[in-house]
Amino acid sequence: MVEKGLKKPVKLKADLAAFCGASTLPRLEITKKLWDHIKAKKLQATTANGKPTGSGKFIVADEKLITIFKNTKVTSKSSGKVTNLTNMQVGQTIDMMQLAAVVSANIE
């Protein structure tokens, strides 16, 4: 059976591959690994660019996540909105809804 959609394995770009420990993974597994790290380090905040509180809809960039986030510059196919995190710094936040754009920008 051939996997499709979010379960289909995709090739990861170098920084994401180093983070995940694999060069090919399904999008679901990539997202799970990112969330495992975010939750383990309590990298969620309730406000944009707020301090990490362990919960909330914003993800605070740490040293590991920033390498992946800074590779993100994508245009949404549906809305045309550009997500550009190339100038992001450690301690700044993204909305959790932007995580899909981060994954998309870091796969081939």
C-alpha positions in Angstrom: 0.0 0.0 0.0 1.4 3.4 -1.0 1.1 6.1 1.7 -0.5 9.4 0.7 -1.0 12.8 2.1 0.4 13.5 5.6 1.5 9.9 5.9 3.6 9.9 2.8 7.3 10.1 3.5 9.0 13.3 2.3 12.7 14.2 2.0 13.8 16.6 4.8 16.2 19.5 4.2 19.5 19.4 6.2 18.5 21.4 9.4 15.2 19.6 9.8 16.8 16.2 9.1 19.4 16.9 11.8 16.7 17.9 14.3 14.5 14.8 13.5 17.4 12.4 13.2 16.2 11.1 9.8 16.4 12.2 6.2 12.9 11.0 5.2 9.8 11.1 7.3 6.0 11.6 6.9 4.7 15.1 7.7 2.8 13.7 10.6 6.0 12.3 12.2 7.9 15.6 11.6 5.2 17.6 13.3 5.1 15.1 16.2 8.8 15.4 16.7 8.6 19.2 16.7 5.7 19.2 19.2 7.5 16.6 21.4 10.5 19.1 21.6 8.2 22.1 22.2 6.3 20.4 25.0 9.4 18.8 26.6 11.1 22.3 26.8 7.8 24.1 27.7 8.3 26.4 24.7 4.7 27.7 24.5 3.6 31.2 25.5 0.2 32.8 25.9 1.2 36.0 24.1 3.2 36.9 21.0 6.9 37.2 22.0 5.9 36.4 25.5 7.9 34.3 28.0 7.6 30.5 27.8 4.8 29.3 30.1 4.4 25.7 28.9 1.0 26.5 27.4 -0.6 28.8 24.9 -0.9 29.2 21.2 2.5 30.7 20.6 5.7 28.7 20.1 8.9 30.3 21.5 12.0 29.7 19.4 15.0 28.1 21.2 18.5 27.4 19.9 17.3 24.1 18.2 14.1 25.4 16.7 15.6 28.7 15.4 17.7 26.8 12.8 14.6 25.3 11.3 12.4 28.4 11.7 15.0 30.6 9.9 14.7 28.4 6.8 11.0 29.4 6.5 9.9 31.6 3.7 6.8 30.3 1.9 3.7 31.6 0.3 0.4 29.9 1.1 -1.2 28.3 -2.0 -4.7 29.0 -0.7 -4.4 32.6 0.8 -1.3 33.9 -0.9 0.0 35.0 2.6 3.8 34.9 2.9 5.3 33.4 6.0 8.9 34.7 6.3 10.8 33.8 9.5 14.3 34.3 8.0 15.1 37.1 10.4 13.7 35.5 13.5 15.7 35.5 16.7 15.8 33.1 19.7 13.1 34.0 22.2 10.7 35.3 19.5 7.4 33.4 18.8 5.4 32.0 16.0 1.7 31.2 16.1 1.2 27.4 16.3 -0.8 27.6 13.1 2.4 28.6 11.3 4.0 25.2 12.2 2.6 23.7 8.9 4.4 26.4 6.9 7.6 25.7 8.8 7.4 22.0 7.9 6.5 22.8 4.3 9.5 25.1 3.9 11.9 22.5 5.3 11.1 19.6 3.1 11.9 18.9 -0.6 
